[in-house]
Amino acid sequence: MSDRLQELAVFVRAAESGSFSQAARELALSQPSVSRIIGELETRLGVKLLLRTTRRITVTDAGALFLTRAREVLADIEDAEDAARGIDSLRGTLRITMPIVYGTRHIIPRLSKFLDAHPMLRVELSVADERHNLVVEGTDVAIRLGPLSDSGFGARKLATLPRFLAASPSYLAKRGTPKTPADLASHDCIFGPGLFGHTTWSFTRNGAETSVDVRGRITTDSGPGVFASVLAGLGIAMTSPVMAGPETRWCLC
């Protein structure tokens, strides 16, 4: 059984780090030993779990499924050991990825209490609006806004955030305030994270949904980029109240 657990540990670290040499260093093994263990695991399972290249390794579809279960097994074993020792606190490194604005305003300010409760835990934060490959990046927890793509990862809905339209007073003074969704067709709209390529915006009021085709010259891959564009008077952005600042004026459609 110990050999099976070592296989899982080696596979998880190799998959998360994308490097046999990195996994070897973290687990105090030689690189040939890591390669041999992974090879024997793949032979026993009869599937290819990792694809090797000269630059890094990547996880196959079968490997991604196996990675999820392997993490669960190792976590359960660690929890059982902690319970036997009477330890309730989390240990190790927790890797979290989160959107820039929501993460810096609503997640990071709450970490102090969480870390006080788990003094043996380290947290690595990836604060970016770009959605990276969670397996390649070795992410444990990802906080996402908007619809999720299909994947084998477990997901839990944390909250529902209403969406609004935000514009600067200077833009509204120059172009006028839209009164209905249809009015957006004659305005410059700003496309931010999650809206790339989406030229149709949808609105719901009293159970009725309305869609309107919009246009705009500004597209940005970050929340701060959206708000900087709004404050510069470049157009109207679709956002949520928890992410917008007091400098913007709300247009409710």
C-alpha positions in Angstrom: 0.0 0.0 0.0 2.8 2.4 0.8 4.1 2.0 -2.8 0.6 3.0 -4.1 0.6 6.1 -1.9 4.0 7.0 -3.1 2.8 6.7 -6.7 -0.1 9.0 -6.0 2.2 11.6 -4.3 4.7 11.5 -7.1 2.1 11.8 -9.8 0.3 14.7 -8.1 3.5 16.7 -7.6 4.7 16.0 -11.2 1.3 17.0 -12.6 1.0 20.1 -10.5 4.5 21.3 -11.1 4.7 20.2 -14.7 8.2 19.0 -14.1 9.8 15.7 -13.0 12.8 17.4 -11.7 10.7 19.8 -9.5 8.7 16.9 -8.2 11.9 15.0 -7.4 13.3 18.0 -5.5 10.1 18.4 -3.4 9.9 14.7 -2.6 13.6 14.1 -2.0 13.8 11.6 -4.9 16.0 11.4 -8.0 14.6 12.5 -11.3 15.0 8.9 -12.8 13.1 7.6 -9.8 10.2 10.0 -10.5 10.2 9.0 -14.2 10.2 5.3 -13.3 7.4 5.6 -10.8 5.2 7.5 -13.2 6.0 5.0 -16.0 5.1 2.0 -13.7 1.9 3.7 -12.7 0.8 4.3 -16.3 1.7 0.7 -17.2 -0.3 -0.7 -14.4 -3.3 1.5 -15.3 -3.0 1.0 -19.0 -3.4 4.7 -19.8 -1.2 7.7 -20.5 -1.5 10.2 -17.7 1.3 12.7 -18.6 2.6 13.9 -21.9 6.3 14.6 -21.9 8.0 17.3 -24.0 11.5 18.8 -23.9 10.1 21.8 -22.0 7.5 20.5 -19.6 4.9 17.8 -19.0 1.1 18.2 -19.4 -1.8 16.2 -18.1 -3.9 14.1 -20.4 -7.7 13.9 -20.0 -7.3 10.6 -18.2 -4.6 12.2 -16.1 -6.8 15.1 -15.1 -9.5 12.7 -13.8 -6.9 10.6 -12.0 -5.4 13.8 -10.5 -8.7 14.8 -9.0 -9.2 11.5 -7.3 -5.5 11.2 -6.3 -5.7 14.6 -4.5 -8.8 13.5 -2.7 -7.2 10.2 -1.5 -4.1 12.0 -0.3 -6.2 14.7 1.5 -8.3 12.0 3.2 -5.2 10.3 4.4 -3.7 13.6 5.7 -7.1 14.4 7.4 -7.1 10.9 9.1 -3.5 11.4 10.3 -4.4 14.8 11.7 -7.5 13.5 13.4 -5.3 10.8 15.0 -2.9 13.4 16.3 -5.8 15.6 17.4 -4.9 18.3 14.9 -7.7 20.2 13.3 -5.7 23.0 11.6 -4.9 22.8 7.9 -1.3 22.4 6.9 0.8 22.8 3.8 0.3 25.2 0.9 -3.1 26.3 -0.5 -2.9 27.7 -4.0 -5.8 30.1 -4.8 -6.5 31.9 -8.1 -9.0 34.8 -8.1 -10.1 37.8 -10.3 -8.2 41.0 -9.6 -11.0 43.3 -8.4 -13.2 40.8 -6.6 -10.2 39.1 -5.1 -8.4 42.2 -3.8 -11.6 43.8 -2.5 -13.6 40.8 -1.1 -11.3 37.7 -0.7 -7.9 38.9 0.5 -9.4 41.2 3.3 -11.0 38.1 4.8 -7.8 35.9 4.8 -6.5 37.2 8.1 -9.2 35.4 10.2 -8.8 32.3 8.1 -5.0 32.2 8.5 -5.3 32.8 12.2 -7.4 29.7 12.4 -4.8 27.7 10.5 -1.3 28.9 11.6 0.4 26.0 9.8 -1.0 26.9 6.4 0.7 28.9 3.7 -1.4 30.5 0.9 -0.2 31.3 -2.6 -2.4 33.8 -4.4 -2.7 34.2 -8.2 -4.6 37.4 -8.7 -5.5 37.6 -12.4 -8.6 37.9 -14.6 -7.1 35.5 -17.2 -8.4 32.0 -16.7 -5.3 29.7 -16.6 -5.3 25.9 -16.8 -5.9 24.9 -13.2 -4.1 21.5 -13.6 -1.0 23.0 -15.2 -0.8 25.8 -12.6 -1.3 23.4 -9.7 -4.3 25.4 -8.4 -6.2 24.1 -5.4 -9.1 26.6 -5.4 -10.3 28.9 -8.2 -12.8 31.7 -7.6 -14.6 32.5 -10.9 -17.1 35.1 -11.9 -19.7 34.2 -14.6 -20.5 30.9 -16.3 -18.0 28.1 -16.1 -16.8 25.9 -19.0 -17.5 22.2 -18.7 -14.8 20.4 -16.8 -14.2 17.5 -14.4 -13.7 19.9 -11.5 -16.1 20.2 -8.7 -17.8 23.6 -8.4 -19.8 25.3 -5.7 -21.8 28.5 -6.2 -20.8 31.1 -3.5 -23.1 34.0 -4.4 -25.3 35.6 -7.0 -24.0 39.0 -8.1 -26.5 41.3 -9.9 -25.1 43.1 -12.9 -25.5 46.7 -13.8 -24.3 49.2 -16.3 -21.6 51.6 -15.2 -20.5 54.8 -16.9 -18.7 58.0 -15.9 -20.6 61.3 -15.5 -18.5 62.8 -18.3 -19.6 60.1 -20.7 -23.2 60.4 -19.8 -23.1 64.2 -20.1 -21.7 63.9 -23.6 -23.7 60.9 -24.9 -26.8 60.8 -22.8 -28.1 58.3 -20.3 -29.7 55.1 -21.8 -33.2 54.6 -20.6 -33.8 51.1 -22.0 -31.5 48.2 -23.1 -32.3 49.1 -26.7 -30.7 52.5 -26.2 -27.3 50.7 -25.8 -27.2 50.0 -29.5 -26.2 53.7 -30.1 -23.6 53.8 -27.3 -19.9 52.7 -27.0 -19.8 49.6 -24.8 -16.7 48.3 -23.0 -16.0 44.6 -23.2 -14.2 43.2 -20.1 -13.3 39.7 -18.7 -16.0 37.2 -19.5 -17.4 39.3 -22.3 -14.8 38.8 -25.0 -16.5 38.1 -28.2 -20.0 38.7 -26.7 -21.7 41.4 -28.7 -25.1 40.6 -27.3 -26.0 41.7 -23.8 -29.0 40.3 -22.0 -31.1 41.8 -19.2 -33.9 40.5 -17.1 -36.7 42.5 -15.5 -39.9 41.1 -13.9 -39.0 37.7 -15.3 -38.8 38.9 -18.9 -35.4 38.7 -20.7 -34.3 41.3 -23.3 -31.2 41.0 -25.5 -29.6 43.8 -27.4 -26.6 43.8 -29.9 -24.0 46.2 -28.7 -20.8 47.6 -30.1 -17.6 49.2 -28.8 -14.0 49.9 -29.5 -12.5 49.0 -26.1 -11.8 45.4 -25.0 -9.7 44.6 -22.0 -8.7 41.4 -20.2 -8.8 42.8 -16.6 -11.3 44.3 -14.2 -9.0 47.4 -13.5 -8.8 47.9 -17.2 -12.6 48.0 -17.4 -12.9 50.6 -14.6 -10.0 52.7 -16.0 -11.8 52.8 -19.3 -15.1 53.8 -17.6 -13.5 56.6 -15.6 -11.8 57.8 -18.8 -15.2 58.3 -20.4 -14.7 55.7 -23.0 -18.1 54.0 -22.8 -20.5 51.9 -20.7 -19.4 48.7 -19.1 -21.5 45.8 -17.7 -20.3 45.0 -14.2 -21.5 44.2 -10.7 -21.9 46.6 -7.7 -19.4 44.8 -5.5 -16.7 45.5 -8.1 -17.4 49.1 -9.0 -16.1 52.1 -7.2 -17.9 55.3 -6.1 -16.5 57.3 -9.0 -18.9 55.7 -11.4 -22.5 56.6 -11.9 -25.0 53.8 -12.2 -27.4 53.4 -15.2 -30.0 50.9 -14.4 -31.8 49.4 -17.4 
